[in-house]
Amino acid sequence: MSAVLEQKQVEQVLSQIDEKELVDLACRLVAIPSPTGYERKVGEFVADWFDGIGLKTIRQYIGAERMNVVGIVKGSGGGVSLSYNGHMDVPYSAGEDDLLYMSKEVFDRPAHKLNAFVRDGYVYGCGIGNMKANLAATMIAMKAVKQSGVPLRGDLLATIVCGEIGRTPVGRYQGLEYEGAGYGARYAVTHGAHSDYAICVDNSGLKLTWVQPGIVYLRVTAYGLAGGAWATGAAAGKHASQNAIIKMQPVIDAIDDWSRTYPDRYTYKCEGGTVRPTASITSIEGGAAFKASMRPGVCTVTMIVMIAPGTQPLTIVREIQDAVRASHVDAEVEMHQAHLGFEAKGVDGLVGVTRDAFERLFKTKLEICDSPYCSVWTDTNSYIQNGIPCIKLGLGLSAEERLKVGIDAYDCHPIATMVKGAQLYSVLAFEICNRAKL
């Protein structure tokens, strides 16, 4: 497709992007803690910032500590509308609750703090890598579009949402604060933040995809015999133990064996990338730390299972039930939430414009995402399931780097990539919204 913007206009738009302002904004976003369920403070900051640059700003208040923010650059009419989607919630809070997930040594690192800093071309700080760097790039792109003076025909939306990260009400953990896995994006789209097309700016290493897995959340519960721990002798075998934690061990082994073959059996390949879904046990509960004199009569593990497009959640439930039965332990398998995976349809025009703009801007081809970035839930699905053609094209480290460095991927981000993201999103807005159709 031919370019909409002339080179002079491209330069005019790009001249509005200031690296220092971008880095400063990213650091300010890091300074506001926003773990899933508690995004309102950073949402108010984003909303005020949008107000300050002259956007039409919509505040969607979802719960006491939760909100979405929609910033809009109004077009003159006649062009298609585009949403940039990003999430405010981060996996970690930099508070003491993070010690549930990491060692004290990792927790104490300077990078895992709210006072962000810059070193050797990177921004460091809790949540910068997922995904406050992406948010900053999107916000600066919106400012560049608004202040460039280049006309825009279709509306441009920045839909900044809560509740993207995998989280779900389960057991005694109930209420709006536990809603994740696309909760905020689905709310935004069904409450007026609709557009012809969408680009999810979640992490993808500046590569492209339009396929993402769904999620199934499960609980598996084994029962022993409640009673005094002082009266519990060693059983003849784990299956016969009165201690539910001991009894759960063969169940965990059986689920682990099942999960080893799961990705190969459900790999999904398409032009937009390859989904290799994973399955993980993510928590275990049994007994009470303050009541060590009592034998645990109940033990529960929770699971998250990514599912490829076309896979039904009950298929997974039944496979895990079969695996549990093979352990010869009488245990219950319960699904408490599920979301389907999708391969987007109707994105050919969006993909074509995006590829052309990327190549003109950076003099290199836009690659398809590596499998790890195609194999994780993002809000891309929230748009697709609501009938909006959506692609994912975000920042972040390469998939190889992200998997290698682990927690570091959440606490650092290269500045150069942030700048490229802001440049791409600002130019793409004109290339998409100034067309009558894609």
VEXDREN-2710 file (C-alpha; in Angstrom, 1 decimal):
% VEXDREN-2710
k/r/px/py/pz
1/MET/0.0/0.0/0.0
2/SER/1.2/3.5/-0.8
3/ALA/2.1/5.8/2.0
4/VAL/-0.3/8.5/3.2
5/LEU/2.2/10.7/4.8
6/GLU/4.8/12.6/2.8
7/GLN/8.4/12.5/4.1
8/LYS/8.1/16.1/5.2
9/GLN/5.0/15.2/7.3
10/VAL/6.8/12.2/8.8
11/GLU/9.6/14.4/9.9
12/GLN/7.1/16.9/11.3
13/VAL/5.5/14.1/13.4
14/LEU/8.8/12.6/14.6
15/SER/10.1/16.0/15.6
16/GLN/7.5/16.0/18.4
17/ILE/9.1/13.0/20.1
18/ASP/11.6/13.9/22.7
19/GLU/13.7/11.1/24.2
20/LYS/14.2/12.9/27.6
21/GLU/10.5/13.5/27.9
22/LEU/9.8/9.9/27.1
23/VAL/12.2/8.5/29.7
24/ASP/11.0/11.0/32.3
25/LEU/7.4/9.9/31.7
26/ALA/8.4/6.2/32.0
27/CYS/10.1/6.9/35.3
28/ARG/7.1/8.8/36.6
29/LEU/4.8/5.8/35.7
30/VAL/7.1/3.4/37.5
31/ALA/6.9/5.6/40.6
32/ILE/3.2/4.9/41.0
33/PRO/2.6/1.3/42.1
34/SER/-0.1/-0.5/40.1
35/PRO/-0.3/-4.2/40.8
36/THR/-3.4/-5.9/39.3
37/GLY/-6.5/-4.8/41.3
38/TYR/-5.0/-1.4/42.3
39/GLU/-4.5/0.6/39.1
40/ARG/-6.5/3.7/40.0
41/LYS/-3.6/5.9/41.1
42/VAL/-1.7/5.4/37.9
43/GLY/-4.9/5.7/35.9
44/GLU/-5.6/9.1/37.4
45/PHE/-2.1/10.1/36.4
46/VAL/-2.6/9.0/32.8
47/ALA/-6.0/10.7/32.6
48/ASP/-4.5/14.0/33.9
49/TRP/-1.7/13.7/31.5
50/PHE/-4.1/13.2/28.6
51/ASP/-6.1/16.2/29.8
52/GLY/-2.9/18.3/29.8
53/ILE/-2.1/17.6/26.2
54/GLY/-5.6/18.4/25.0
55/LEU/-7.1/14.9/24.4
56/LYS/-10.7/14.1/25.0
57/THR/-10.3/12.0/28.1
58/ILE/-12.8/9.4/29.4
59/ARG/-12.4/7.9/32.9
60/GLN/-14.1/4.6/33.3
61/TYR/-14.3/3.8/37.0
62/ILE/-14.8/0.1/37.5
63/GLY/-14.2/-0.4/41.2
64/ALA/-12.9/1.4/44.3
65/GLU/-9.2/1.0/43.2
66/ARG/-9.7/0.2/39.5
67/MET/-10.2/2.3/36.4
68/ASN/-9.7/2.5/32.6
69/VAL/-8.6/5.6/30.8
70/VAL/-9.4/6.4/27.2
71/GLY/-7.6/9.3/25.5
72/ILE/-9.0/10.4/22.1
73/VAL/-7.6/12.5/19.2
74/LYS/-10.7/13.3/17.2
75/GLY/-10.4/13.0/13.5
76/SER/-12.1/15.4/11.0
77/GLY/-14.2/12.5/9.5
78/GLY/-14.0/10.0/6.7
79/GLY/-11.1/7.8/8.0
80/VAL/-11.1/4.6/9.9
81/SER/-10.7/4.6/13.7
82/LEU/-7.8/2.9/15.5
83/SER/-7.3/2.0/19.2
84/TYR/-3.9/1.5/20.8
85/ASN/-4.4/-0.8/23.8
86/GLY/-2.0/-1.0/26.8
87/HIS/-2.4/-2.1/30.4
88/MET/-1.6/-0.3/33.6
89/ASP/-1.3/-3.3/35.9
90/VAL/2.1/-4.8/36.6
91/PRO/2.9/-8.3/37.9
92/TYR/4.8/-7.1/41.0
93/SER/4.3/-4.2/43.4
94/ALA/7.8/-3.7/44.8
95/GLY/6.2/-4.4/48.2
96/GLU/6.6/-7.2/50.7
97/ASP/4.0/-9.4/49.0
98/ASP/6.5/-9.8/46.1
99/LEU/8.4/-12.1/48.5
100/LEU/5.8/-14.8/47.7
101/TYR/7.3/-15.0/44.2
102/MET/11.0/-14.2/44.6
103/SER/14.0/-14.6/46.8
104/LYS/15.0/-11.8/49.2
105/GLU/18.2/-11.3/47.1
106/VAL/16.1/-10.7/43.9
107/PHE/13.7/-8.5/45.8
108/ASP/16.5/-6.3/47.2
109/ARG/18.0/-5.4/43.8
110/PRO/17.9/-1.7/43.0
111/ALA/16.1/-2.4/39.8
112/HIS/13.1/-3.9/41.7
113/LYS/12.1/-0.5/43.2
114/LEU/9.7/2.3/42.4
115/ASN/12.4/4.9/42.2
116/ALA/13.4/4.3/38.5
117/PHE/16.8/5.1/37.2
118/VAL/18.7/5.2/33.9
119/ARG/21.9/3.3/33.3
120/ASP/23.8/2.2/30.1
121/GLY/20.8/3.0/27.8
122/TYR/18.2/1.2/29.9
123/VAL/15.5/2.4/32.3
124/TYR/15.3/0.3/35.5
125/GLY/12.4/0.1/37.9
126/CYS/9.6/-2.2/39.0
127/GLY/7.1/-2.8/36.1
128/ILE/9.0/-0.9/33.4
129/GLY/9.3/-4.0/31.3
130/ASN/5.7/-5.1/31.6
131/MET/4.6/-2.7/30.5
132/LYS/5.2/0.9/31.6
133/ALA/7.8/1.5/28.9
134/ASN/5.1/0.6/26.4
135/LEU/2.6/2.9/28.0
136/ALA/5.1/5.8/28.0
137/ALA/5.8/5.2/24.3
138/THR/2.1/5.2/23.5
139/MET/1.4/8.3/25.5
140/ILE/4.2/10.2/23.8
141/ALA/3.0/9.0/20.4
142/MET/-0.5/10.4/21.2
143/LYS/1.0/13.7/22.1
144/ALA/3.1/13.8/18.9
145/VAL/-0.1/13.1/16.8
146/LYS/-2.0/15.8/18.7
147/GLN/0.7/18.5/18.5
148/SER/2.2/17.8/15.0
149/GLY/-0.4/19.8/13.1
150/VAL/-0.7/17.0/10.5
151/PRO/-4.4/16.4/9.9
152/LEU/-6.1/13.2/11.0
153/ARG/-9.4/11.9/9.5
154/GLY/-10.3/8.9/11.7
155/ASP/-10.4/9.0/15.5
156/LEU/-7.3/7.7/17.3
157/LEU/-7.9/6.2/20.8
158/ALA/-5.4/5.2/23.5
159/THR/-7.3/2.7/25.6
160/ILE/-5.2/2.3/28.8
161/VAL/-6.8/-0.5/30.9
162/CYS/-6.7/-2.3/34.2
163/GLY/-6.8/-6.0/34.7
164/GLU/-4.8/-7.5/31.8
165/ILE/-2.4/-9.7/33.8
166/GLY/-3.5/-13.2/34.6
167/ARG/-5.6/-13.1/37.7
168/THR/-8.9/-14.6/38.7
169/PRO/-11.4/-14.8/41.6
170/VAL/-10.9/-18.2/43.2
171/GLY/-11.7/-19.7/46.6
172/ARG/-11.7/-17.1/49.3
173/TYR/-10.1/-14.5/47.0
174/GLN/-13.2/-12.9/45.5
175/GLY/-14.3/-9.6/44.1
176/LEU/-13.4/-7.1/41.4
177/GLU/-9.9/-6.6/42.6
178/TYR/-9.1/-10.2/41.5
179/GLU/-10.4/-9.8/37.9
180/GLY/-7.6/-10.0/35.3
181/ALA/-7.0/-11.7/32.0
182/GLY/-8.5/-9.0/29.8
183/TYR/-11.1/-7.8/32.3
184/GLY/-10.4/-4.1/31.8
185/ALA/-10.1/-4.2/28.0
186/ARG/-13.4/-6.1/27.7
187/TYR/-15.0/-3.5/29.9
188/ALA/-13.6/-0.7/27.8
189/VAL/-14.7/-2.1/24.4
190/THR/-18.2/-2.9/25.7
191/HIS/-18.6/0.5/27.3
192/GLY/-17.9/2.7/24.3
193/ALA/-14.2/2.5/23.5
194/HIS/-14.9/0.8/20.1
195/SER/-12.9/1.3/16.9
196/ASP/-12.5/-0.2/13.5
197/TYR/-9.1/-1.6/14.2
198/ALA/-6.8/-2.1/17.2
199/ILE/-3.2/-2.6/18.0
200/CYS/-2.3/-4.1/21.3
201/VAL/1.1/-2.6/22.3
202/ASP/1.9/-5.4/24.8
203/ASN/5.4/-6.9/24.7
204/SER/6.4/-8.5/21.5
205/GLY/10.0/-7.4/20.9
206/LEU/8.9/-5.1/18.1
207/LYS/7.6/-8.0/16.1
208/LEU/4.1/-8.7/14.9
209/THR/1.4/-11.3/15.6
210/TRP/-2.3/-11.7/15.4
211/VAL/-2.7/-15.0/17.1
212/GLN/-2.9/-15.5/20.9
213/PRO/-3.9/-18.4/23.2
214/GLY/-6.8/-18.5/25.6
215/ILE/-6.5/-19.4/29.3
216/VAL/-8.1/-22.0/31.5
217/TYR/-7.8/-21.7/35.3
218/LEU/-8.3/-24.8/37.4
219/ARG/-8.2/-26.0/41.0
220/VAL/-7.3/-29.6/41.9
221/THR/-8.2/-30.7/45.5
222/ALA/-7.1/-33.8/47.4
223/TYR/-8.5/-34.8/50.8
224/GLY/-6.8/-36.5/53.7
225/LEU/-8.2/-36.8/57.3
226/ALA/-8.3/-33.8/59.5
227/GLY/-6.8/-34.3/63.0
228/GLY/-3.9/-33.6/65.3
229/ALA/-0.5/-33.6/63.6
230/TRP/1.0/-35.1/66.8
231/ALA/-1.0/-38.2/66.2
232/THR/0.1/-38.7/62.6
233/GLY/2.5/-41.4/61.8
234/ALA/4.2/-42.1/58.5
235/ALA/1.8/-43.9/56.1
236/ALA/2.7/-47.0/54.1
237/GLY/2.7/-44.8/51.0
238/LYS/1.7/-41.4/49.8
239/HIS/-1.7/-42.6/48.6
240/ALA/-2.6/-43.9/52.0
241/SER/-1.5/-40.8/54.0
242/GLN/-3.9/-39.0/56.2
243/ASN/-2.0/-35.8/55.4
244/ALA/-3.6/-34.1/52.3
245/ILE/-0.3/-32.4/51.4
246/ILE/1.5/-35.8/51.2
247/LYS/-1.5/-37.3/49.3
248/MET/-1.3/-34.5/46.8
249/GLN/2.3/-35.4/45.7
250/PRO/1.3/-38.2/43.3
251/VAL/-1.3/-35.8/41.8
252/ILE/1.3/-33.2/41.2
253/ASP/3.6/-35.8/39.5
254/ALA/0.7/-36.9/37.3
255/ILE/-0.1/-33.4/36.2
256/ASP/3.6/-32.6/35.6
257/ASP/3.9/-35.7/33.4
258/TRP/0.8/-34.6/31.4
259/SER/2.1/-31.1/31.0
260/ARG/5.3/-32.3/29.4
261/THR/3.6/-33.5/26.2
262/TYR/0.9/-30.8/26.2
263/PRO/2.6/-28.1/24.1
264/ASP/3.5/-30.6/21.3
265/ARG/0.0/-32.0/21.1
266/TYR/-1.7/-28.6/20.9
267/THR/0.8/-26.5/18.8
268/TYR/-1.1/-24.1/16.5
269/LYS/0.6/-22.6/13.4
270/CYS/-0.7/-19.9/11.2
271/GLU/0.7/-17.0/9.2
272/GLY/0.6/-14.8/12.3
273/GLY/2.9/-17.0/14.3
274/THR/3.1/-20.3/16.3
275/VAL/1.3/-20.9/19.5
276/ARG/2.9/-23.5/21.8
277/PRO/0.5/-23.5/24.8
278/THR/1.9/-24.2/28.3
279/ALA/0.4/-25.6/31.5
280/SER/1.7/-24.8/35.0
281/ILE/0.9/-25.5/38.6
282/THR/1.1/-22.0/40.2
283/SER/0.1/-22.4/43.9
284/ILE/-0.5/-24.9/46.6
285/GLU/-2.5/-24.5/49.8
286/GLY/-2.8/-26.9/52.7
287/GLY/-3.0/-26.4/56.4
288/ALA/-2.2/-23.2/58.2
289/ALA/1.3/-21.9/59.1
290/PHE/0.0/-20.6/62.4
291/LYS/-1.7/-23.9/63.3
292/ALA/1.1/-26.3/62.9
293/SER/-0.4/-28.7/65.5
294/MET/-3.2/-29.7/63.1
295/ARG/-2.8/-32.2/60.2
296/PRO/-4.0/-30.7/56.9
297/GLY/-7.1/-32.6/55.7
298/VAL/-7.4/-30.6/52.5
299/CYS/-4.8/-29.6/49.9
300/THR/-5.4/-27.6/46.8
301/VAL/-3.2/-26.7/43.8
302/THR/-4.2/-24.1/41.2
303/MET/-3.2/-24.3/37.6
304/ILE/-3.1/-22.0/34.5
305/VAL/-3.3/-23.7/31.1
306/MET/-2.9/-21.7/27.9
307/ILE/-5.1/-23.1/25.1
308/ALA/-4.6/-22.7/21.4
309/PRO/-7.3/-21.2/19.2
310/GLY/-9.9/-23.8/18.5
311/THR/-9.3/-25.7/21.8
312/GLN/-12.3/-25.9/24.1
313/PRO/-11.7/-25.5/27.8
314/LEU/-13.6/-28.7/28.7
315/THR/-11.2/-30.7/26.6
316/ILE/-8.4/-29.6/28.9
317/VAL/-10.4/-30.3/32.0
318/ARG/-11.1/-33.8/30.9
319/GLU/-7.5/-34.5/30.1
320/ILE/-6.4/-33.3/33.5
321/GLN/-9.1/-35.4/35.1
322/ASP/-7.7/-38.4/33.3
323/ALA/-4.2/-37.6/34.5
324/VAL/-5.4/-37.2/38.1
325/ARG/-7.3/-40.6/37.9
326/ALA/-4.1/-42.2/36.7
327/SER/-2.4/-41.0/40.0
328/HIS/-4.8/-43.3/41.9
329/VAL/-5.7/-40.4/44.3
330/ASP/-9.3/-39.4/44.7
331/ALA/-9.0/-35.7/43.8
332/GLU/-11.4/-33.1/42.4
333/VAL/-10.7/-31.0/39.3
334/GLU/-12.6/-27.8/39.0
335/MET/-12.5/-25.1/36.3
336/HIS/-13.2/-21.7/37.7
337/GLN/-12.5/-19.4/34.7
338/ALA/-11.8/-19.8/31.0
339/HIS/-11.1/-17.6/28.0
340/LEU/-10.8/-18.7/24.4
341/GLY/-7.8/-18.2/22.1
342/PHE/-8.1/-16.5/18.8
343/GLU/-6.5/-16.0/15.4
344/ALA/-7.6/-12.6/14.2
345/LYS/-9.6/-12.3/11.0
346/GLY/-9.9/-9.3/8.8
347/VAL/-6.5/-8.0/9.6
348/ASP/-4.9/-8.2/6.2
349/GLY/-5.2/-4.5/5.4
350/LEU/-4.0/-3.5/8.9
351/VAL/-1.0/-5.9/8.6
352/GLY/-0.1/-4.6/5.2
353/VAL/-0.2/-0.9/6.2
354/THR/1.8/-1.7/9.4
355/ARG/4.5/-3.6/7.6
356/ASP/4.9/-0.9/4.9
357/ALA/5.1/1.9/7.5
358/PHE/7.6/-0.1/9.7
359/GLU/9.9/-0.8/6.7
360/ARG/9.8/2.8/5.5
361/LEU/10.6/4.1/9.0
362/PHE/13.3/1.7/10.1
363/LYS/14.6/0.3/6.7
364/THR/14.0/-3.2/7.8
365/LYS/11.3/-5.8/7.5
366/LEU/8.7/-6.3/10.3
367/GLU/9.1/-9.9/11.5
368/ILE/6.5/-12.3/12.9
369/CYS/6.7/-12.8/16.6
370/ASP/8.8/-15.6/18.1
371/SER/6.6/-18.4/19.5
372/PRO/6.9/-17.3/23.2
373/TYR/5.3/-14.0/22.4
374/CYS/2.5/-15.7/20.4
375/SER/1.9/-18.2/23.3
376/VAL/0.8/-15.9/26.1
377/TRP/-2.5/-14.2/26.8
378/THR/-2.8/-10.5/26.0
379/ASP/-5.6/-8.0/25.4
380/THR/-5.3/-8.7/21.7
381/ASN/-8.0/-11.4/22.4
382/SER/-10.3/-8.9/24.1
383/TYR/-10.6/-7.0/20.9
384/ILE/-10.8/-9.9/18.6
385/GLN/-13.6/-11.6/20.6
386/ASN/-15.6/-8.3/20.3
387/GLY/-15.3/-8.2/16.5
388/ILE/-12.5/-5.7/16.2
389/PRO/-9.5/-6.8/14.0
390/CYS/-6.5/-6.6/16.2
391/ILE/-2.8/-7.2/16.0
392/LYS/-0.1/-7.2/18.7
393/LEU/3.0/-5.0/18.1
394/GLY/4.7/-4.0/21.3
395/LEU/8.1/-3.3/22.7
396/GLY/10.1/-5.4/25.2
397/LEU/13.2/-7.5/24.9
398/SER/13.5/-10.2/22.4
399/ALA/11.8/-13.5/23.3
400/GLU/15.2/-15.2/23.8
401/GLU/16.4/-12.4/26.1
402/ARG/13.1/-12.3/28.1
403/LEU/13.2/-16.0/28.8
404/LYS/16.9/-15.9/29.7
405/VAL/16.9/-13.0/32.1
406/GLY/13.6/-13.9/33.9
407/ILE/12.5/-11.3/36.4
408/ASP/15.0/-8.8/35.0
409/ALA/12.7/-8.5/31.9
410/TYR/10.1/-6.9/34.1
411/ASP/12.5/-4.4/35.7
412/CYS/14.5/-3.0/32.8
413/HIS/13.8/-1.8/29.3
414/PRO/16.1/-0.4/26.5
415/ILE/15.5/3.3/25.8
416/ALA/16.2/3.0/22.1
417/THR/13.3/0.5/21.7
418/MET/11.0/2.9/23.6
419/VAL/11.9/5.7/21.1
420/LYS/11.3/3.4/18.2
421/GLY/7.9/2.5/19.6
422/ALA/6.8/6.1/20.0
423/GLN/8.0/6.8/16.5
424/LEU/6.2/3.8/15.0
425/TYR/2.9/4.4/16.9
426/SER/2.8/8.1/15.9
427/VAL/3.4/7.5/12.2
428/LEU/1.1/4.5/12.1
429/ALA/-1.8/6.5/13.5
430/PHE/-1.7/8.7/10.4
431/GLU/-1.1/5.9/8.0
432/ILE/-4.1/4.0/9.3
433/CYS/-6.6/6.7/10.3
434/ASN/-6.2/8.8/7.1
435/ARG/-7.5/5.9/5.0
436/ALA/-11.2/5.4/4.1
437/LYS/-10.7/1.7/4.5
438/LEU/-7.8/-0.8/4.9
END
